[in-house]
Amino acid sequence: MSRPKRINLSFCLYHVISRTNSDDTAFRDRKDNAKFLFYLAKYSDLFFFRVHAWCMMDTHFHLLLESGERDELSEMMRRLLTAYTVYFNRRHHRHGHLFQGRFKSYIVDKSSYLISLSRYIHLNPLETKSRLDPETFSGSSLQHYIRGNEPAFLCTKEILSFFDGNRGEYLKFIREGLNEETKPVIIRQAYIGSSEFVKRVNKRKNALEKKGSRERKQENKSEAQREEADAGKAEKILSKVAAHFEIEKELIQMSRHGRGDIGKARTALIYLLREFLPWNGGRIIRFVGLRSWSALSYHTTKEKIKSIEETINILKNELKDIRNI
């Protein structure tokens, strides 16, 4: 059976699962866990996703994510997996892909499955051979649901509202699942919900894909507004970089050569665009005026970034409020 086309929709709940290649261990200690959560916080913020729950097992992880106005789950996950893999490979002296090429994502009927999926994810440690205790397992968000001290990017309020904010009642709900079948039923390899929910999602998806439809026109308008906002931020980043290096903006974007300060300015610009904007590589290439993907790779090597690390940190600090623009 062929794999279904990935569904990327705004304002939707997703259950995301990614597994490692050849059952490699992806999270070896608390430092690995912390770094994965650092990147999860960074990219969920950048792409306007809410994080409701997570669980990091040895060979896979689960996320319960809710998209905002951007329908960019694939790009958000690509950034997350790439960043964590680069960190993991460097720290543990390995090479190659850490996770399988295609992560799984299921679009979820939030009204019916939000709390049950959170329970399934938080009980995942029981699936191991040693049946780890979910309440003491350090690799999941359950500890924050039952003990508090949530990181800013974890949204516990909505799920806890089903229990009037009572963490003890949520823990009771989790414990009730210890002897129950909590694994959700997947429909058509893509949905968690009723047949009516599947119909509603497909109706919305088809309307968005239909040229000239009211939904497509509204989405085009929203995309144009987002692009305008992103372009404004990119221009501000470019202006900051140009002022720092005392180079005309046009030289950074149009010069045929990338040597000396122009090259350093381009490396800084590319780094900051990736840091502050949800643009993919192709969009960055067009804005910077690069002529190929190899040129983008040249400016994003560890050595190039390391050589101007102090400058990048200065500019990052000057641009720290850019997301609020």
LINPEWO-V300588 format. One record per pair of residues at least 24 apart in sequence whose ideal C-beta (glycine too) atoms are under 8 Angstrom apart, sorted by the first residue. I is the first residue (numbers start at 1). J is the second residue. Records with the same first field share a line. If there is no record, write none. Layout:
BEGIN
I: J + J
END
This chain:
BEGIN
1: 189
3: 102 + 189
4: 188 + 189 + 190
6: 73 + 74 + 105
7: 105 + 107 + 190 + 201 + 205
8: 67 + 71 + 72 + 73 + 74
9: 67 + 71 + 107 + 201 + 204 + 205 + 208
10: 67 + 68 + 69 + 70 + 71
11: 66 + 67 + 68 + 69
12: 66 + 67 + 107 + 108 + 110 + 201
13: 52 + 64 + 65 + 66 + 107 + 108 + 109 + 110 + 113 + 114
14: 63 + 64 + 65 + 66 + 67 + 73 + 105 + 106 + 107 + 108
15: 62 + 63 + 64 + 105 + 106 + 108 + 117 + 121 + 184 + 192
16: 62 + 63 + 64 + 65 + 73 + 77 + 103 + 104 + 105 + 106
17: 60 + 61 + 62 + 63 + 103 + 104 + 105
18: 60 + 61 + 77 + 81 + 99 + 100 + 103 + 104
19: 59 + 60 + 99 + 100
20: 59 + 60 + 98 + 99 + 100
21: 96 + 97 + 98 + 99 + 100
23: 59
24: 59 + 98
25: 58 + 59
26: 56 + 58 + 59 + 60 + 61 + 88 + 98 + 99
27: 56 + 57 + 58 + 61 + 139
28: 92
30: 138
31: 91
32: 88 + 91
33: 138 + 139
35: 84 + 87 + 88
36: 61 + 84
37: 151
39: 79 + 80 + 83 + 84 + 87
40: 80 + 153
41: 151 + 152 + 153
42: 83
43: 76 + 79 + 80 + 83
44: 76 + 153
45: 153 + 323
46: 76 + 79 + 276 + 277 + 278
47: 72 + 75 + 76 + 79 + 278
49: 73 + 76
50: 155
51: 141 + 153 + 154 + 155
52: 114 + 118 + 154 + 155 + 156 + 158 + 159
53: 117 + 118 + 121 + 122 + 140 + 141 + 142 + 159
54: 121 + 140 + 141
55: 121 + 122 + 124 + 125 + 137 + 139 + 140 + 141 + 142
56: 139 + 140
57: 124 + 125 + 127 + 128 + 139
58: 128
62: 121 + 124
64: 108 + 114 + 117 + 118 + 121
66: 110 + 155
69: 222 + 226
70: 226 + 278
72: 278
73: 105
75: 278 + 280
76: 278
77: 103 + 105
106: 184 + 186 + 190 + 191 + 192
107: 190 + 191 + 192 + 193 + 201
108: 191 + 192 + 193
109: 191 + 192 + 193 + 194 + 197
112: 193 + 194 + 197
113: 184 + 192 + 193
114: 158 + 159 + 162
115: 159 + 162 + 173
116: 182 + 184
117: 184 + 192
118: 145 + 159
119: 173 + 174 + 177 + 182
120: 177 + 182 + 183 + 184
122: 174
123: 174 + 177 + 178 + 182
126: 178
134: 174
135: 171 + 174
142: 174
145: 170 + 171
146: 170 + 171 + 174
229: 325
230: 277 + 278 + 279
232: 325
233: 276 + 277 + 322 + 325
234: 273 + 277 + 279 + 287
236: 319 + 322 + 325
237: 269 + 272 + 273 + 276 + 277 + 319 + 322
238: 269
240: 272 + 315 + 318 + 319
241: 265 + 268 + 269 + 272 + 315
244: 268 + 311 + 314 + 315
252: 288 + 289
253: 287 + 288 + 289
254: 289
258: 295 + 298 + 299
263: 299
264: 307 + 308 + 311
266: 290 + 299
267: 299 + 300 + 304 + 305 + 307 + 308
268: 308 + 311 + 312 + 315
270: 296 + 299 + 300
271: 300 + 305 + 312
272: 312 + 315 + 316 + 319
274: 300
275: 316
276: 319 + 322 + 323
END
